[in-house]
């Protein structure tokens, strides 16, 4: 279920999205985080990695590419930050 529609440049949207996650999930499992995307531009993935590193304290951040179903439904440059909340 979508809770918010992000508007503006992709860079601004990613920064706001990661900050929203930080505010919503103050307690989380620090073991690992996944940045999953549908063949997003490398620059966008790098922005997400940088923002996650600045706002969270994960032992590792793993980049993964979404499967064909997600990619076909959501389109190119879809990006999500996934981790376990406590």
Backbone as CSV, one residue per row, in Angstrom:
resi,resn,N_x,N_y,N_z,CA_x,CA_y,CA_z,C_x,C_y,C_z
1,UNK,0.849,-1.177,0.000,0.000,0.000,0.000,0.894,1.240,0.000
2,UNK,0.684,2.107,-0.939,1.456,3.340,-1.005,0.964,4.305,0.066
3,UNK,1.911,4.888,0.789,1.546,5.837,1.840,1.789,7.274,1.419
4,UNK,2.693,7.458,0.473,3.076,8.815,0.107,3.557,8.824,-1.330
5,UNK,3.266,9.888,-2.039,3.773,10.055,-3.388,4.896,11.091,-3.330
6,UNK,6.078,10.680,-3.740,7.230,11.583,-3.732,7.276,12.337,-5.046
7,UNK,7.522,13.634,-4.946,7.536,14.478,-6.141,8.824,15.287,-6.187
8,UNK,9.215,15.646,-7.387,10.444,16.404,-7.584,11.459,15.547,-8.314
9,UNK,12.714,15.960,-8.270,13.768,15.201,-8.940,13.936,13.851,-8.246
10,UNK,14.479,12.893,-8.967,14.711,11.570,-8.370,15.661,11.679,-7.189
11,UNK,16.667,12.528,-7.274,17.597,12.698,-6.158,16.863,13.185,-4.911
12,UNK,16.029,14.167,-5.077,15.261,14.694,-3.949,14.314,13.633,-3.385
13,UNK,13.664,12.885,-4.269,12.738,11.840,-3.831,13.452,10.766,-3.022
14,UNK,14.621,10.342,-3.473,15.372,9.305,-2.757,15.799,9.815,-1.390
15,UNK,16.299,11.034,-1.328,16.726,11.602,-0.039,15.553,11.690,0.932
16,UNK,14.417,12.143,0.458,13.239,12.266,1.303,12.738,10.891,1.739
17,UNK,12.737,9.947,0.822,12.297,8.578,1.111,13.154,7.946,2.206
18,UNK,14.470,8.041,2.078,15.360,7.441,3.081,15.185,8.141,4.426
19,UNK,15.036,9.449,4.410,14.803,10.183,5.658,13.474,9.765,6.293
20,UNK,12.446,9.585,5.498,11.153,9.127,6.021,11.295,7.752,6.684
21,UNK,12.081,6.868,6.073,12.325,5.556,6.679,13.014,5.707,8.030
22,UNK,14.004,6.580,8.083,14.738,6.820,9.335,13.798,7.310,10.424
23,UNK,12.903,8.205,10.085,11.975,8.763,11.069,10.938,7.719,11.512
24,UNK,10.492,6.884,10.592,9.452,5.906,10.900,9.998,4.682,11.646
25,UNK,11.211,4.277,11.321,11.780,3.050,11.890,13.038,3.376,12.683
26,UNK,12.869,3.907,13.863,14.008,4.286,14.700,14.720,3.073,15.282
27,UNK,13.998,1.966,15.443,14.602,0.723,15.944,14.559,-0.295,14.812
28,UNK,15.720,-0.826,14.474,15.806,-1.757,13.348,16.986,-2.705,13.551
29,UNK,16.930,-3.828,12.865,18.018,-4.808,12.886,19.162,-4.240,12.050
30,UNK,20.303,-4.058,12.667,21.443,-3.426,12.005,22.289,-4.392,11.174
31,UNK,21.887,-5.657,11.105,22.687,-6.657,10.402,22.906,-6.304,8.938
32,UNK,21.807,-6.039,8.222,21.968,-5.726,6.792,20.766,-4.968,6.258
33,UNK,21.019,-4.336,5.139,20.010,-3.564,4.416,20.169,-3.898,2.941
34,UNK,19.060,-3.931,2.237,19.095,-4.158,0.796,18.607,-2.900,0.087
35,UNK,19.332,-2.493,-0.904,18.855,-1.451,-1.811,18.512,-2.198,-3.092
36,UNK,17.223,-2.338,-3.330,16.730,-3.119,-4.459,16.142,-2.167,-5.491
37,UNK,16.503,-2.400,-6.736,16.045,-1.483,-7.792,15.756,-2.245,-9.073
38,UNK,15.037,-1.599,-9.965,14.710,-2.190,-11.263,15.564,-1.520,-12.333
39,UNK,16.815,-1.968,-12.407,17.788,-1.438,-13.375,17.861,0.086,-13.318
40,UNK,17.944,0.614,-12.105,18.014,2.066,-11.913,19.371,2.601,-12.368
41,UNK,19.396,3.870,-12.705,20.650,4.524,-13.057,21.627,4.390,-11.896
42,UNK,22.900,4.144,-12.205,23.912,3.977,-11.172,23.966,5.187,-10.245
43,UNK,23.780,6.377,-10.788,23.839,7.591,-9.961,22.735,7.589,-8.903
44,UNK,21.565,7.077,-9.227,20.465,7.017,-8.263,20.742,5.987,-7.174
45,UNK,21.293,4.855,-7.559,21.641,3.820,-6.578,22.725,4.361,-5.647
46,UNK,23.691,5.080,-6.199,24.763,5.663,-5.377,24.211,6.687,-4.385
47,UNK,23.230,7.464,-4.795,22.586,8.421,-3.885,21.919,7.672,-2.740
48,UNK,21.197,6.606,-3.070,20.524,5.817,-2.031,21.542,5.215,-1.064
49,UNK,22.626,4.674,-1.586,23.666,4.090,-0.725,24.250,5.148,0.208
50,UNK,24.517,6.325,-0.331,25.092,7.401,0.468,24.132,7.845,1.568
51,UNK,22.873,8.010,1.234,21.883,8.449,2.221,21.688,7.391,3.310
52,UNK,21.630,6.136,2.927,21.485,5.056,3.909,22.694,5.047,4.842
53,UNK,23.892,5.195,4.289,25.106,5.202,5.113,25.112,6.364,6.100
54,UNK,24.554,7.501,5.703,24.536,8.681,6.572,23.460,8.591,7.654
55,UNK,22.341,7.952,7.347,21.207,7.987,8.258,21.006,6.722,9.089
56,UNK,21.656,5.631,8.705,21.498,4.361,9.392,22.867,3.799,9.760
57,UNK,22.845,2.714,10.547,24.080,2.056,10.967,23.996,0.557,10.689
58,UNK,24.041,0.187,9.415,23.983,-1.223,9.034,25.389,-1.802,8.946
59,UNK,25.505,-3.092,9.295,26.779,-3.791,9.144,27.137,-3.950,7.668
60,UNK,26.127,-4.170,6.847,26.359,-4.271,5.412,25.142,-3.772,4.647
61,UNK,25.420,-3.212,3.479,24.369,-2.751,2.570,24.587,-3.501,1.264
62,UNK,23.564,-4.216,0.834,23.662,-5.068,-0.345,22.768,-4.503,-1.451
63,UNK,23.331,-4.351,-2.630,22.559,-3.893,-3.785,22.015,-5.111,-4.519
64,UNK,20.713,-5.108,-4.793,20.092,-6.188,-5.557,19.222,-5.593,-6.655
65,UNK,19.033,-6.379,-7.700,18.185,-5.955,-8.810,16.862,-6.703,-8.701
66,UNK,15.776,-5.976,-8.806,14.438,-6.565,-8.697,14.194,-7.529,-9.859
67,UNK,13.325,-8.470,-9.614,12.979,-9.447,-10.639,12.091,-8.862,-11.725
68,UNK,11.771,-9.701,-12.678,11.028,-9.251,-13.857,9.609,-8.792,-13.540
69,UNK,8.956,-9.410,-12.561,7.574,-9.019,-12.231,7.552,-7.598,-11.664
70,UNK,8.428,-7.316,-10.689,8.494,-5.968,-10.113,8.877,-4.964,-11.191
71,UNK,9.882,-5.298,-11.975,10.351,-4.376,-13.009,9.254,-4.086,-14.029
72,UNK,8.520,-5.114,-14.459,7.481,-4.890,-15.474,6.307,-4.096,-14.907
73,UNK,5.992,-4.264,-13.631,4.870,-3.538,-13.034,5.243,-2.116,-12.628
74,UNK,6.462,-1.938,-12.143,6.850,-0.641,-11.583,7.674,0.209,-12.535
75,UNK,8.392,-0.414,-13.439,9.177,0.335,-14.407,10.611,0.590,-13.952
76,UNK,11.373,1.099,-14.898,12.787,1.386,-14.654,12.932,2.481,-13.601
77,UNK,14.024,2.440,-12.868,14.387,3.405,-11.821,13.551,3.297,-10.555
78,UNK,12.757,2.228,-10.432,12.095,1.972,-9.159,13.165,1.542,-8.169
79,UNK,13.092,2.062,-6.944,14.131,1.777,-5.957,13.495,1.644,-4.581
80,UNK,13.954,0.645,-3.832,13.456,0.451,-2.479,14.589,0.154,-1.524
81,UNK,14.435,0.586,-0.277,15.389,0.291,0.788,14.697,-0.665,1.740
82,UNK,15.264,-1.866,1.907,14.615,-2.928,2.651,15.473,-3.342,3.844
83,UNK,14.830,-3.442,4.998,15.508,-3.911,6.197,14.446,-4.382,7.180
84,UNK,14.903,-5.037,8.252,13.977,-5.562,9.253,13.815,-4.528,10.367
85,UNK,12.588,-4.126,10.609,12.282,-3.194,11.694,11.995,-3.991,12.956
86,UNK,12.343,-3.429,14.106,12.070,-4.089,15.371,10.762,-3.616,15.956
